[in-house]
């Protein structure tokens, strides 16, 4: 698969893919005889993994460390698992904090909705009273 096809599939720029490669996040991208990148299914799996992990908040350095461990083979299985557990726990903490913020925002919005409804009722009553007063004159 060409770099432009990969970019379209994963909504990334060519610069981002090249950066991932330079940072060591994609273990090895094969090249055509003409020197153009030719992404394999394995490469696509790495790109998908990287995009997912970046959206979860993993740093480039953490991902590079993970790839380094991966390249060292099965003796690093526990280290890779532990790295992902730490990142999962950090993500869970962020989600809990974000959920609390979301709940607080919802409460605040509900309070404003109540306050606005009361204001509209009071304003409508004043307008109605003024109209009746003007009609009586």
C-alpha positions as CSV (number, residue, x, y, z in Angstrom):
1,X,0.0,0.0,0.0
2,X,1.3,3.5,-0.9
3,X,1.9,6.2,1.6
4,X,-1.1,8.2,0.2
5,X,-3.4,5.2,0.6
6,X,-2.2,4.7,4.2
7,X,-2.7,8.4,4.9
8,X,-6.3,8.3,3.5
9,X,-7.1,5.1,5.5
10,X,-5.8,6.3,8.8
11,X,-6.4,10.1,8.4
12,X,-2.7,11.0,8.9
13,X,-0.3,13.1,6.9
14,X,2.7,11.7,5.1
15,X,4.9,13.7,7.5
16,X,3.3,11.9,10.4
17,X,4.0,8.5,8.9
18,X,7.6,9.4,8.2
19,X,7.9,10.7,11.7
20,X,6.5,7.5,13.2
21,X,9.1,5.6,11.1
22,X,12.0,7.9,12.2
23,X,10.9,7.6,15.8
24,X,11.1,3.8,15.5
25,X,7.4,3.2,16.0
26,X,7.0,1.2,12.8
27,X,9.6,-1.5,13.0
28,X,10.4,-1.7,9.3
29,X,8.7,-0.4,6.2
30,X,9.6,-2.1,3.0
31,X,10.4,-0.2,-0.1
32,X,9.7,-0.8,-3.8
33,X,12.7,-1.1,-6.1
34,X,12.2,2.6,-6.9
35,X,12.6,3.4,-3.2
36,X,8.9,4.2,-2.4
37,X,7.4,3.0,0.8
38,X,5.3,-0.1,0.4
39,X,3.2,-0.7,3.5
40,X,2.4,-4.3,4.3
41,X,-0.5,-5.6,6.5
42,X,2.0,-5.8,9.4
43,X,2.9,-2.1,8.9
44,X,-0.8,-1.2,8.8
45,X,-1.3,-3.1,12.1
46,X,1.5,-1.1,13.7
47,X,0.0,2.2,12.4
48,X,-3.4,1.2,13.7
49,X,-1.9,0.4,17.0
50,X,0.1,3.6,17.2
51,X,-3.0,5.7,16.3
52,X,-5.0,3.9,19.0
53,X,-2.4,4.3,21.6
54,X,-1.7,8.0,20.8
55,X,-5.4,8.6,21.1
56,X,-5.2,6.9,24.5
57,X,-2.5,9.4,25.5
58,X,0.7,7.4,25.1
59,X,3.7,9.5,24.3
60,X,6.0,8.8,21.4
61,X,8.7,7.9,23.8
62,X,6.5,5.3,25.5
63,X,5.6,3.8,22.2
64,X,9.2,3.8,21.0
65,X,10.1,1.9,24.2
66,X,7.3,-0.5,23.6
67,X,8.5,-1.2,20.0
68,X,12.1,-1.6,21.3
69,X,10.8,-4.2,23.8
70,X,8.8,-5.9,21.0
71,X,11.9,-6.2,18.9
72,X,13.7,-8.0,21.7
73,X,11.2,-10.8,21.5
74,X,9.1,-12.9,23.9
75,X,11.5,-12.4,26.9
76,X,9.9,-8.9,27.1
77,X,6.3,-10.0,27.2
78,X,5.8,-9.2,30.8
79,X,7.5,-5.8,30.4
80,X,5.3,-4.9,27.5
81,X,2.2,-6.1,29.4
82,X,3.2,-4.0,32.4
83,X,3.8,-0.9,30.3
84,X,0.3,-1.3,28.8
85,X,-1.2,-1.8,32.2
86,X,0.3,1.4,33.5
87,X,-1.0,3.3,30.5
88,X,-4.4,1.7,30.9
89,X,-4.6,2.7,34.5
90,X,-3.5,6.3,33.6
91,X,-6.2,6.4,30.9
92,X,-8.8,5.1,33.4
93,X,-7.9,7.8,35.9
94,X,-8.3,10.5,33.1
95,X,-11.6,9.1,32.1
96,X,-12.8,9.2,35.8
97,X,-11.7,12.8,36.1
98,X,-13.3,13.7,32.8
99,X,-16.5,12.0,33.8
100,X,-16.6,14.0,37.0
101,X,-16.0,17.2,35.0
102,X,-18.8,16.2,32.6
103,X,-21.2,15.6,35.5
104,X,-20.3,19.0,37.0
105,X,-20.9,20.7,33.6
106,X,-24.2,19.0,33.2
107,X,-25.3,20.1,36.7
108,X,-24.3,23.6,36.0
109,X,-26.2,23.6,32.6
110,X,-29.3,22.2,34.4
111,X,-29.1,25.0,37.0
112,X,-28.9,27.6,34.2
113,X,-31.8,26.0,32.4
114,X,-33.9,26.2,35.6
115,X,-32.7,29.8,36.2
116,X,-33.5,30.8,32.6
117,X,-36.9,29.2,32.7
118,X,-37.7,31.1,35.9
119,X,-36.5,34.4,34.4
120,X,-38.6,33.9,31.3
121,X,-41.7,33.2,33.4
122,X,-41.1,36.3,35.5
123,X,-40.4,38.4,32.4
124,X,-43.5,37.1,30.7
125,X,-45.6,37.9,33.8
126,X,-44.2,41.5,33.9
127,X,-44.9,42.0,30.2
128,X,-48.4,40.6,30.6
129,X,-49.0,42.9,33.6
130,X,-47.7,45.9,31.7
131,X,-49.9,45.1,28.7
132,X,-53.0,44.8,31.0
133,X,-52.1,48.0,32.7
134,X,-51.8,49.8,29.4
135,X,-55.0,48.4,28.1
136,X,-56.9,49.6,31.2
137,X,-55.9,53.2,30.6
